[in-house]
Amino acid sequence: MQIRNARLEDLDILLQFELGIIEAERPFDATMKTEHFHYYDIKEMLTRDDCAIVVAEEDEKLVGSGSARVLEGKTTTRTPPMFFRIYVCGSGISW
């Protein structure tokens, strides 16, 4: 498995990952919008200096992602959503 910085050409898969997170969380949050939405502007995040998105690649396929953003003046931390394809869950991968 390889970990690398995400690239703009990964955008479609990163959007699929985001949708997977939203669909997994929807049953547990009655306040979540029912129409299509995005947590983040992933395309913008890929071009910002204060953001980083990394992807896990196995057999030349993206199998997971994670992101971070530097926020000036913040003293607390928050882990943004991360996604792993179901077939790699339980294989000892962790972030």
QUINORWO-V743644 format. One line per field, one symbol per residue. ss: DSSP state (H for helix, E for strand, - for the rest). psi: psi as a letter, one per 30 degrees, with the letter a starting at -180 (. if undefined). burial: I if it has 16 or more other C-alpha atoms within 10 Angstrom, else O. A space follows every 10 residues. Layout:
ss->???
psi->???
burial->???
//
This chain:
ss->-EEEE--HHH HHHHHHHHHH HHHHHH---- ---------- -HHHH----- EEEEEEEE-- EEEEEEEEE- ---------- --EE-HHH-- -----
psi->kkklklleff eeeeeeeeee eeeefeffjf fkkflklkel ieeeeffkfg lkkllkkkhg kkflllllkk jkgkfllkjl klkkkeffkg ggkl.
burial->OOOOOIOOOO OOOIIOIIII IIOOOOOOOO OOOOOOOOOO OIIOIIOOOO OIIIIIOOOO OIIIIIIIIO OOOOOOOOOO OIIIOOOOOO OOOOO
//
